[in-house]
Each structure stands twice: as structure tokens, then as C-alpha cells.
Amino acid sequence: MSKTTRATLALTKAGVPYSIHAYAYDPDAARIGLQAAEALGIAPERVLKTLMAQVDGKPVCALVPSDREVSLKKLAAAFGGKTAAMLQPAEAERLTGYHVGGISPLGQKRAVPTLVEEEALRHERVFVNGGQRGLQVQLAPADLVALLGARTAAVVT
């Protein structure tokens, strides 16, 4: 497994301190973020899953704790929209340039407005996908928000 991805290159280029954590990816896992947390031995609320959605037909990215569900109503409101829906996997892959199970919020092919669940800011360090299946990067949530130019809001149920 390569530990150099568009995501890690973006972090390095920006001078953001991070660490890389590889694990044995299970393609049959129902919830990838929870599988990553268990494999790495960390609390699932520290692993943020990358969700690709659309608000009023425009693509957005949401990062929420892997043990929580996003409220589409709250997500739409956080982006100033009326309706939200999850993108189909093929559309998410086309937009980001990553494969499902390895979609990182960092180094996406096309940058889209991004939101980080405000609960993530309670942690000193969080994990996000590193740009390939079985790879997580750990960094400070404030650095993640700053690098992505993300907004923060409470969007989980």
C-alpha cells in the first residue's frame, strides 16, 4: 500500500502536521469508518467519515463521526439550502477521484463546499480517510477545517 496519496500530498504541501495509520480494509464491512476505528483501536467518534452529498443539486462534502448519522435536513440548512441527498457512489467517485471506501476530504479532484460536524472540534486529534482504502490520517480538527476552508455545524442525529 502506498502511503503517498493526493490527500497526504495536500497535507504535506500545506505544512499541516499529520500521521498516517494503515489497517486491513474489509471490503465487506457495512460501515467503513467503524471498521477503521475498530482496526486502529480508537474511539469511533474520532474517525470522521467522508460523505458526499448534494444540497439543492450542488455537490457538498460532510465529515461526521463514524458512529453517527447525518441529518439531511440539518445538512441542507447548514449550507443554506432546502433539500439534501446523498450522491450515488459512482458520482462521488467521479467527483472526488477516489474510490468508495477511500474517499478523502483532502486532495479531491474537484473541491466542493465542505462541512465538519462541530462535535469533531472537541477532540485534540481526529482521523479522516487518507485517500485509499485502509489508510487514515490523524490531524488536529482545527487544521482540517482551516485547510478545507470548511464550515462547522451540528448536522448529526
SEKE-596607 format. One line per field, with one value per residue: residue number from 1; z negated, x negated, y of N, C-alpha, C in turn. Coordinates in steps of 0.2 Angstrom, whole numbers, padded with zeros to 4 digits. Layout:
# SEKE-596607
num: (NUM/...);
n_w: (Z/...);
n_u: (X/...);
n_v: (Y/...);
ca_w: (Z/...);
ca_u: (X/...);
ca_v: (Y/...);
c_w: (Z/...);
c_u: (X/...);
c_v: (Y/...);
***
This chain:
# SEKE-596607
num: (1/2/3/4/5/6/7/8/9/10/11/12/13/14/15/16/17/18/19/20/21/22/23/24/25/26/27/28/29/30/31/32/33/34/35/36/37/38/39/40/41/42/43/44/45/46/47/48/49/50/51/52/53/54/55/56/57/58/59/60/61/62/63/64/65/66/67/68/69/70/71/72/73/74/75/76/77/78/79/80/81/82/83/84/85/86/87/88/89/90/91/92/93/94/95/96/97/98/99/100/101/102/103/104/105/106/107/108/109/110/111/112/113/114/115/116/117/118/119/120/121/122/123/124/125/126/127/128/129/130/131/132/133/134/135/136/137/138/139/140/141/142/143/144/145/146/147/148/149/150/151/152/153/154/155/156/157);
n_w: (0000/0005/-0004/0000/0006/0015/0005/-0006/0000/0001/-0013/-0016/-0008/-0012/-0025/-0036/-0051/-0053/-0055/-0048/-0047/-0044/-0040/-0040/-0027/-0026/-0013/-0014/-0025/-0033/-0038/-0035/-0042/-0055/-0055/-0052/-0064/-0074/-0069/-0071/-0084/-0091/-0097/-0090/-0087/-0085/-0072/-0057/-0045/-0027/-0018/-0003/0004/0010/0010/0014/0027/0029/0027/0011/-0003/-0018/-0034/-0047/-0063/-0063/-0070/-0070/-0062/-0048/-0047/-0034/-0033/-0042/-0036/-0024/-0028/-0035/-0024/-0018/-0011/-0004/-0001/-0003/0002/0003/0013/0027/0027/0039/0044/0033/0034/0046/0045/0034/0037/0030/0024/0018/0000/-0001/0000/-0003/-0011/-0008/0005/0016/0032/0037/0029/0016/0007/-0010/-0026/-0043/-0056/-0071/-0083/-0081/-0084/-0098/-0100/-0102/-0092/-0076/-0065/-0047/-0031/-0021/-0008/-0001/-0002/-0018/-0024/-0035/-0040/-0054/-0062/-0069/-0072/-0070/-0061/-0050/-0047/-0043/-0032/-0023/-0022/-0028/-0034/-0050/-0059/-0068/-0062/-0064/-0069);
n_u: (-0004/-0003/-0008/-0008/0003/0015/0021/0012/0002/0007/0008/-0005/-0010/-0004/-0009/-0004/-0004/-0003/0001/-0001/0010/0011/0022/0030/0041/0058/0068/0081/0086/0099/0100/0088/0080/0082/0077/0063/0060/0061/0051/0040/0040/0046/0058/0074/0080/0070/0065/0069/0081/0081/0093/0102/0113/0127/0134/0148/0145/0132/0115/0108/0097/0097/0091/0092/0094/0090/0098/0110/0126/0129/0140/0151/0159/0154/0141/0144/0149/0137/0130/0137/0147/0162/0165/0157/0147/0139/0125/0124/0114/0105/0105/0100/0087/0083/0083/0074/0062/0058/0060/0074/0074/0062/0062/0057/0058/0048/0038/0046/0052/0060/0063/0076/0089/0087/0091/0088/0093/0098/0095/0083/0073/0071/0061/0044/0036/0041/0047/0046/0051/0037/0036/0036/0041/0041/0032/0029/0028/0021/0025/0026/0042/0044/0035/0039/0051/0047/0038/0047/0056/0067/0084/0092/0104/0119/0124/0128/0138);
n_v: (-0006/0011/0025/0038/0049/0059/0066/0065/0072/0084/0088/0088/0098/0109/0111/0105/0096/0079/0061/0045/0031/0014/0001/-0016/-0016/-0020/-0026/-0030/-0024/-0016/-0003/0008/0018/0014/0001/0005/0012/0002/-0007/0001/0003/0014/0027/0027/0040/0048/0045/0052/0050/0052/0060/0062/0073/0081/0097/0106/0102/0104/0099/0094/0091/0082/0079/0068/0060/0043/0035/0041/0047/0057/0071/0074/0085/0094/0096/0102/0114/0119/0122/0132/0128/0120/0106/0090/0077/0061/0058/0046/0032/0030/0043/0051/0045/0049/0063/0066/0058/0048/0031/0023/0020/0024/0038/0053/0069/0077/0083/0081/0079/0089/0103/0105/0114/0111/0103/0101/0091/0099/0093/0086/0095/0095/0086/0083/0077/0070/0057/0055/0049/0044/0044/0032/0015/0008/0017/0029/0046/0056/0071/0088/0094/0108/0111/0103/0109/0122/0120/0114/0125/0124/0124/0124/0114/0108/0093/0080/0066);
ca_w: (0000/0005/-0009/0003/0010/0016/-0002/-0010/0003/-0001/-0019/-0016/-0004/-0017/-0031/-0041/-0054/-0052/-0055/-0044/-0050/-0039/-0043/-0035/-0025/-0025/-0008/-0016/-0031/-0032/-0039/-0034/-0047/-0061/-0054/-0053/-0071/-0077/-0067/-0074/-0092/-0093/-0098/-0083/-0086/-0082/-0065/-0053/-0038/-0022/-0015/0002/0004/0014/0007/0019/0033/0029/0023/0005/-0007/-0025/-0038/-0053/-0067/-0060/-0074/-0070/-0056/-0046/-0046/-0028/-0034/-0045/-0031/-0019/-0032/-0036/-0018/-0016/-0005/-0006/-0001/-0003/0004/0004/0020/0029/0026/0045/0044/0028/0036/0052/0042/0030/0040/0026/0024/0012/-0005/-0001/0002/-0007/-0010/-0006/0012/0020/0039/0038/0022/0016/0001/-0015/-0032/-0048/-0061/-0076/-0088/-0080/-0087/-0105/-0101/-0101/-0085/-0073/-0059/-0041/-0026/-0018/0000/0001/-0007/-0023/-0026/-0038/-0043/-0060/-0062/-0073/-0068/-0068/-0054/-0045/-0045/-0040/-0026/-0018/-0021/-0029/-0039/-0055/-0061/-0071/-0057/-0065/-0073);
ca_u: (0000/-0007/-0006/-0008/0009/0017/0023/0006/-0002/0010/0006/-0012/-0011/-0001/-0013/0000/-0006/0002/-0002/0003/0012/0014/0026/0033/0048/0063/0072/0087/0088/0105/0098/0081/0077/0082/0072/0057/0059/0060/0045/0035/0041/0048/0065/0077/0082/0064/0065/0074/0082/0082/0100/0103/0120/0129/0138/0151/0142/0125/0111/0105/0094/0098/0087/0096/0091/0091/0104/0116/0129/0131/0147/0151/0162/0149/0136/0146/0149/0131/0127/0142/0152/0169/0165/0151/0147/0133/0123/0123/0106/0101/0105/0095/0080/0081/0082/0068/0056/0056/0064/0078/0070/0055/0064/0054/0060/0042/0035/0051/0051/0064/0065/0083/0090/0086/0093/0086/0098/0094/0093/0076/0069/0070/0055/0037/0034/0046/0044/0050/0048/0031/0036/0036/0044/0036/0027/0032/0023/0023/0023/0030/0048/0044/0031/0043/0056/0043/0036/0053/0060/0074/0089/0094/0111/0121/0128/0129/0144);
ca_v: (0000/0017/0030/0044/0050/0066/0068/0066/0077/0091/0090/0090/0105/0115/0111/0103/0090/0073/0055/0040/0025/0009/-0005/-0021/-0014/-0026/-0023/-0032/-0020/-0012/0004/0008/0021/0010/-0004/0008/0013/-0004/-0010/0005/0003/0021/0028/0029/0047/0052/0044/0056/0048/0057/0059/0066/0074/0087/0102/0109/0099/0106/0094/0096/0086/0082/0075/0067/0055/0037/0031/0045/0048/0064/0073/0078/0091/0099/0097/0107/0120/0121/0125/0137/0125/0117/0099/0087/0069/0058/0056/0039/0030/0032/0051/0053/0043/0054/0070/0066/0055/0042/0025/0022/0016/0028/0045/0058/0076/0081/0082/0079/0081/0095/0105/0107/0116/0106/0105/0097/0091/0103/0088/0084/0100/0093/0081/0085/0075/0066/0054/0055/0044/0046/0044/0025/0010/0005/0022/0035/0051/0059/0078/0092/0096/0115/0111/0101/0115/0128/0118/0113/0131/0121/0127/0119/0115/0102/0090/0073/0065);
c_w: (0000/-0001/-0007/0008/0011/0009/-0006/-0007/0001/-0008/-0020/-0013/-0009/-0023/-0037/-0045/-0054/-0053/-0051/-0048/-0045/-0043/-0038/-0033/-0023/-0020/-0010/-0022/-0029/-0033/-0040/-0040/-0054/-0061/-0055/-0061/-0075/-0076/-0070/-0081/-0094/-0093/-0091/-0082/-0084/-0075/-0061/-0046/-0033/-0018/-0009/0004/0009/0010/0013/0026/0034/0025/0016/0001/-0014/-0029/-0045/-0056/-0064/-0064/-0074/-0063/-0054/-0045/-0039/-0028/-0037/-0040/-0026/-0022/-0033/-0030/-0015/-0011/-0008/-0006/-0001/-0001/0004/0011/0021/0029/0033/0046/0039/0031/0042/0050/0038/0033/0035/0026/0017/0007/-0005/0001/-0004/-0006/-0007/0001/0017/0027/0040/0031/0022/0009/-0004/-0022/-0037/-0054/-0067/-0082/-0087/-0083/-0094/-0106/-0099/-0094/-0083/-0067/-0053/-0036/-0022/-0011/0003/-0004/-0011/-0025/-0029/-0040/-0049/-0060/-0067/-0069/-0066/-0061/-0049/-0042/-0041/-0033/-0021/-0018/-0023/-0034/-0044/-0058/-0064/-0066/-0058/-0070/-0080);
c_u: (-0004/-0004/-0007/-0002/0010/0018/0017/0002/0001/0009/-0001/-0013/-0009/-0005/-0009/-0003/-0001/-0002/0002/0004/0015/0017/0028/0040/0052/0068/0080/0090/0094/0104/0091/0077/0077/0077/0065/0055/0058/0053/0039/0035/0042/0056/0068/0079/0076/0062/0070/0075/0084/0089/0100/0110/0121/0134/0141/0148/0135/0121/0108/0102/0095/0094/0090/0093/0094/0097/0110/0119/0130/0138/0147/0154/0157/0143/0138/0146/0142/0127/0132/0146/0158/0169/0158/0152/0140/0131/0123/0116/0102/0100/0100/0088/0078/0079/0075/0061/0054/0061/0068/0074/0064/0056/0061/0057/0054/0040/0040/0050/0055/0066/0072/0084/0090/0088/0090/0090/0094/0092/0086/0071/0067/0064/0049/0035/0040/0043/0049/0047/0042/0030/0035/0039/0039/0031/0031/0026/0026/0021/0028/0036/0048/0040/0035/0048/0053/0041/0041/0057/0067/0078/0090/0101/0113/0126/0130/0135/0142);
c_v: (0006/0022/0037/0044/0057/0069/0070/0071/0084/0093/0092/0097/0110/0115/0109/0096/0085/0067/0050/0034/0020/0004/-0010/-0019/-0020/-0023/-0025/-0028/-0016/-0005/0005/0012/0018/0004/-0001/0009/0007/-0007/-0006/0006/0010/0022/0030/0036/0051/0050/0047/0052/0053/0056/0064/0066/0079/0091/0106/0108/0101/0101/0097/0090/0087/0077/0074/0061/0048/0033/0035/0045/0055/0065/0077/0085/0097/0100/0102/0113/0123/0125/0130/0135/0123/0110/0096/0080/0067/0057/0049/0038/0032/0039/0053/0051/0048/0061/0071/0063/0049/0037/0025/0018/0020/0035/0049/0065/0080/0079/0079/0082/0088/0097/0107/0110/0110/0108/0099/0097/0094/0099/0086/0089/0099/0089/0085/0083/0070/0062/0055/0051/0048/0046/0037/0020/0008/0010/0028/0040/0055/0066/0082/0094/0103/0115/0108/0106/0120/0126/0117/0120/0129/0125/0122/0120/0108/0099/0083/0072/0061);
***
